[in-house]
């Protein structure tokens, strides 16, 4: 029984009375009729209510729920949910740990049993008041044991950024603020560059103290995961920011942000091949996932950069040796086709099949390769899978050893191969210079993590792949996208098929001078049509 509750015997039924007289009467009636008396747990009910909820049901329970929340009555608010045990500490934390002195709820228009609303929480800390406003929503449900209308509890009811076990706090920040700047000292903000918001959060968490920052006081969500930093909702007392220098270029970042905005679910990364410095990263997504750095999807025919390098290094082909492009080829027991409309060319060279993005030419080499030849080339020459230390969270690619059907599919970037734009920009950079420079966003000395090391390509292999990429960019499948970018260019297109997806994913990678970029667009179709313009726009901004 909760502290402060009173017991009464009414009609032979033990009933809990909570708070003032009005709320006590509600609980007496509820105890007899099967209504809510504590999150629908343990109430005595003569009959479980069933059937669709009415508009009156929804209005009544939400009105009471919002009123209790505005009074900062944690027990009363939680009792109007279907899980008061989990809801109580969340609402209690507002008053006890977060120093919230005022709550105002503005309901929106209900849609059936779903009710949107705006929350305004006023926090007072040592004479300073700040108010944070946010939108949330709830769903009214029937309690499982009584059928009483209740608020269906989930942490997002209290705040959309909350998860199970999270609470509100106002406290000295464990993460000092930062001022992130680009390679030229220009300040980077999430308002100016939306794709950088999660990146800036990571930089603050990792480098705030190292950069000389001092934490202020924040009203935040404290997560149940002790390793997860608090999510700041509003700053109450400013700290001293530390300066975190990055390798980014504001001009290239602006172009990347604008380019991905044209296509849903698209990502791009730009890199400086001579150093590995990341010049830009951008994502156009409905969530905060940094797919440009953390994604893991089939790269389609952009994988042919690594495949071509493998064939050359194994002595199976050269750029100018024959690599026929038939209509079909077998990958183990699986028949592989080319893009619709591609005419066969049985006299094609490897460079010509590369520039046309002929799948069958590459798959035909599969029987001549060992299970781990492609995997070893990817790791030992291009540095994929070597635990990259970029300064933020990143995935460093997956090119596993494969047999049978998957061996041919891996050569054309399907099957078990998984990469992201960061990986492919790095692969292109390695081709551009012949040297592997692990990509990084945060330069030393701020980060002391040693970069991954790989052998890179021999001058002869790198020169031949650049020849093939230049042919692709000037007269092959990448020519339209790369038009007008000058003679010192190279490109490779890719289309990756996905089970259950009607349109293939679009991939494109390319270089111009000392800049490389790679882009991915979910369900974007041919690489030159969607991902190509993204890469071209970013390369154009590199000067």
N, C-alpha and C positions, 0 to 999 in steps of 0.2 A: 504493500500500500504506500502511495507517495506521501512525502512529508506534507503536513498541513491538511490532509484529507480527513473527513469525518464520516463515520458509519451510522446509518439509520435503518431501522426495520420498518418496512412499509408493505403491508399485505403479505407478511411472511417472507419477503424478499430482502436480502441484505443489499443496500444501495450505497455507493460512494458519493459523497457530496464534496465538491471541489470549489474553492473560491467563494464568491459572493452568493447571495440568495438566488438571484436569477439563474445563474449557471447551475446551482444545486437543484433547483426545480427541474431543469432540463434533464439532469442525470437521473432524477427519481423517475420521471416519465419514461426515459430511455430504458432504465433497468427493467421496467415492467413490460414494455412493448417490444424490446429487442433492439433499441437504438444504440448509438455510440456512447460509451462510457469510459473509453481508454483505448482508442485505436482498434475497437472491435475484438478485443481479446478478453475472454472470460466473462462476457456479459450474459445474463440470463435472458433467454428469449422464448416466448411461447410459439412464435412463428417466424421463420426466416423470410424476409422480404425478397421478392423476385420481380422480374419484369424490367422493361426499359426504364431508365431514369427520366423523370420529367424535367422540364425547364424550371419548375418550382423547386425541385430537389437540388438542382445545380445551384440556383441562386441562393438558397438557404444555407447550404454548407459552405459555399465560398464566402458569403457575407460574414458568417461566424468565424471562418478561418482567417480572413483578412483582419477582422476586428481584433481577434486574439493576438495576431502577429503585431498589429499596430500598438497594442498594449504592452508588447514585449513579454507576454505571458507564455513562456516556453512550454510549460506542461499543458496549458489549455490549447495552444496552437497544435502541438504534437498529437493531442487527444482527438483532434478532428481529422487525422490521417489514418491510414490503414496499417501504419507501422510506427507507433509512438516511441518504441524502444530506440529506433534509429533516428527518428526526427527530433526527439527531445534534446540531445546534446548539440545538435546543429543550432536550434533556436536559442538554447541557453548560452551558447558561445557568443551570440550577438551582444548580450548584456554583460556577461561576466568577463569575457576575454577580449572582446572587440571594442568595448566602450561605446556602443551604439546607444545614443540617447533619444533618438526619434526614428520612427518607422512610418512611412506613408505609402500606401498601396493604391494605385489607380487602376481599377479593373477595365479591361477592354470588352469587346463584344464576344459573348460566348458562341462557340460553334459546336452545337450538340453538347457533348460533355466536356469539351476542351475550353478552357478559359485563359486568355492571355491577360497579362497585367504588367504594369511598370512598378518597380520598387525604388523608393528613395530612402537610403539609409544615411542618417547624420551621425558622424563620429566626433566625439569631443576628447581631445587629449591635451591636458595642461593648458586649458584656455583657448586652444585652437580648435575650430569646428570645420569639418569638411563633409560634403554630401556627395555620395556616389549614386548614380541612377543606372538602372539596367532593366532590360525586358526579360520576362520569364513567362512560363505557362504551366498550367496544371490540368489534370484530368480527374473528373469525379467518377468514382467507382462505387460498387456495392461492397460493403465489408464481407469477408468470406464466411463469417459465422453467423452474422445477423442480417445481412443484406442492407444494412443502414447506409445511406449515402455518405461517403467519406472522400477526402482528398487522397488520390492514389500517390503514395509516397515514393519519391525518388529524389536524390540530392539536388537535381536540377530545378526542383520546385523552389528551393531556397536561393539558388544562383545557378545559371546555366553552366558555369565552369566548375561546379562541384561534383565530386564522385564519392562513393561510399566511404565513410569514415572521416571525411574532410570536415573542418570547422572553420569559423571566422576568428581572426585575431587582429589586434592592433599591437604592434611590437616594433622594437628596433630591428631593422632589416638585416638579415644575414647576408644579403647581397647588396653591396654598395652600388650606387648608380654609376653609370659610365657615360662617357662622351665618345662614341665611336666615330672615327674619321676615316676617310678614304686615303688612297695613296698620296694625294696632294694636300691632305689636311682639311678637306671639306667635311663638315659634320653630316653624318648619315642618320636619318630618322625614319621611323616606321610610317609616319604620316606622309613623308615625301616618297618613300620606297616601300610600299606595302609588303612586298615579298620578303623584306628584311626583318619584319617584326619578330618572328620566331628566332631568327639568327641573332638579333640584338639581345633577346632574352637569354640566349645561351651564352653570349659573350659576357653579359653582366654576371651570370651565375659563375662562370669559369674564371673570369679575369678581373672582376671588380676590385678585389683586395690587392691583387698583384699589380694592378695599374695605379695603386695609391688612393683608391676611393675609400670613403667612410660612409657607413650605412646611416640612413635617416630612419624615420618612423613611418611605417606603412600600415594601412588597413588592407588585409590580405586574406586569401584562402590558404589555410595550412593543410597540406595534403597528408593523407594517412601514410603514404609512401615517404619514409624518412629521407630517402635520397632525392626526392623531388623538391625543388625550391618552391617557396611560397609564391602564389600568384598574386601580385599586387593589384588591388582594385583602385586605390587612391593613395597618393603620398600625403602624409600629414605634416611631417617635419622633414625638410630637405637635408640630405646628406651632402657629402663632397664627392663629386664624380671623379672617377679616374679616367684617364684618356687611353683608349684602346685603338691603336692604329691597325688598319686592315690593308689588304692588297687590292681592295675594290677600287674601281674608277666610277665616280659619280656619273660621268657622261655615258659610259658604256652601260652602267646599271639602269639609267633612265631609258636608254634604247631597249634594253632587255625587258623592262617592265611594260613598255608600250607595245613591244612585239608580241608578248604572250597574251596581252589583253585581247588580242584579235581572235584568239582561238581557245575554247574551253578545255580545261584539263591538259594544259601544255606547260612545259618547263624548258629552261635553257641555261647553259653554263658557258661562260667565256673564260679563256685562259691565255696566259702569255707563255708560249712554248719554250722560250729560251730560259725561263726560270721556274715555271710551274705556278706562278702567282695567279690566283683566281681574280679575274677582272669584273665579273658580274655573275649573279645567279638570280633567276626569277621563276616564279610559279604562278599560274592562274588556276586556282582551285577554290572549292567551297570550304575546304578545311585548311588547317595550318601546317599540313604535312609538307616538308621540304623534299618533294619528289626529285628535284634537280640533283640533290646530294644523297638522298636516302632511298630512292626508288630502286626496284629490282624487277625488271621486265625484259622480255626478249627484244633484242636490238635490231632484228631483221638484217637486211643486207649491209648495214653499216659494219657488221661483224666481218665483212669480207676484207677489211683492212688487215685484221689479224690473220684471217685465213690465207690471204695472198702472201703475207710475210712467212707464214708456216710453209707454204708450198715452195717459195723461193729458197728459204733456209734449208729445207730438206732436199733441195736439188731436184724437185719434181717439176718445176716450171720456171720460166722467166717472164717478164712483162711481154716480151715479143715472141715467146714460143706459142705453139698451137694449144688452144683450150676450146675445142668445139662446143657450140651451143645448140644441142638438139632440142626437140620439142619436150621430151621427158627424160628423166633419169631415175634410177633406183637408189634409194637410201635404205640399205638392208632390204626389207620386203615392202617398203613404202614407195609409191610412185610420186615423184616431185615434178611440178609443172612450173613454167615461167609465167610472168605477168600476161594477162590477156592481151592479145594483139602482137606479142613479140614473135617475129619471124625467126626460124632457126637459121644458124650460120655455122656450118660444119667446118669452115675455114678460119674461124675467128681466133685471134690471139687472146692471151690472158688479159691484156690491157683492154681489148675491145669488149670481151665478155664482162669485165669489171665495169667498164663505162656504161654498158647497156643494163647492168645488174642482172646478168643471166644466171639464174639459180642452177640450172642443170649442168652448166660448165663446172661449177665448183663442187656440186654433189658428186660428179663423176670421179673426182679425185679421192673420195672417201675410202675406197678399198685399198688405196696405196698408203694410207696413214695408219699409225698405231693408235690405240685407244687414248693415250695421253699426249700425243704430239701437239694437238691444238691447245690443250690445257697448259702444257709446259711452256709453249710459246707465249701464251697470254700472261703467265706468271713471271717467267724468267726474263722476257724481253720488254713487256709492257707494264709489269708491276701490278697486275690485277690480282686481287686476293691476298695482298701483303700487309693488311692492317694499316691503312693510310691514317696519318695523323694530320688532318687538315686544319685543326683548330676548333672545329665544331663537329657535331655528329655527322658521319658519312658512311656510306657503304662502298666497298672497294671492288665490287664486281665478282661474278661467279662464272667460271668456265670450267666445268668439271670434266674429268676423263669419262668417255662414253664409248659404247660399243653398238653394233647393229644399226637399227634405224636411226638412232640419235646421232651417230657419227656424221652422217651426211647433213642432217638437220642443223647440227652445231655449226657447220661451215657456212651456213646461210643465216645464222643468228636466230634459230628457232630451237625447239626442244628445251633442254635444261639450261641454256645460256641465259644469264640475267645481268643486265647492266643498267646504268642510268646516264643522264647527260654529262655528269661530272666524269664518269669513267670514259665515255666516248670522246669528250674533249681532250682528255689526257692521252688517249690512244692516238688521236689526230696530232697532238703536240709531239708525241714521240716520233711519229712519221715525219713531221715537219723538220725536226732537228736531228733525228737519229738517236737522241739521248732521252732517257726517262728522267723527268723531274717530277717527283710526287707533287700533286696539286696541294696548295695550302692557301688559307684565307687569313691566318694570323701569323705574322712573321716573328722571328726571333728578335730580341731575347724574351719577349713576353711569354712565348711558349718554349719550353725546354725539350719538347718531344722530338726525338730524332725521326726524320722522314724515312719512308721505305726506300729501299735501293733495288734497282733492277739493271740488267745489262744494256738495255736499249738495242738498237738495230745496227747492223754493219752499214757502212756508207753505201755499199752497193744495193743492199736490200731497201734501205730508206729511199734511195734515189729512184728505184724502180716503182715503188708504191706512190711516190710523189708524181711520177710520170703518169701513172694510171689515174690518180686523183685529179691531175690537171686536165687530162682528157675528159674525165667525167664532168668537170666544171665548165669546160669550154665547148664541148660538142656532145656530151652524153646526157644522162638523166638529170644532172644537176645544172645544166647550162642556163635554163630559164631563170632559176632562182639567183644564180651567181652573175648574171649579166651586169656589166658595168662596174665590176669590182676590180678590174685590172688584170694584168697578165700573171702576176705572182699569186695564183690562187689554186686551190684544190678542193674537191668535194666528194662525198659519197652519199647516195640516197638509200633509204631502207623502208620497207613495209613489213610489219610483223603481224601475222595472223594470230588471232586469239579465239579459242574455242568459245562458241556461244555469242560471239560479237560479229555482227554483220559486216562491219567495215574494219579494215586492218588499221593498226596503229602506225602513225607516220613518224619516221626518223630522218634526220639529216645531220651531217657533220661536215665541217669545212674549215679551211684556213685562208688567211690573207695576210701576207707579210708575217710579222711576229704576233699574230693573234689567231687563235683557234676557237671554234664554238661548236656545240652540239645541242640539238633540240629534239624533243619528243612531244607528240600530240596524240592523246588517246582518241582512237577512232577517227584519225585525221586523213586516212587513205594514203595515197602515194606520197613518198617522202618529199618529192619536189614540190608538191602542191601546198602543203601546210607547214611542216617543219622547216622546209627550205626557206620560205620568206622570213621566218623567225631568225634563222642563222644569218641570212644575208643582211638583215637590218642591224643585227648586233655587230657583225664584222664591219659594216659601213661606218659605225660609230667609233671604231677603233682608230680611224684616221688613215 
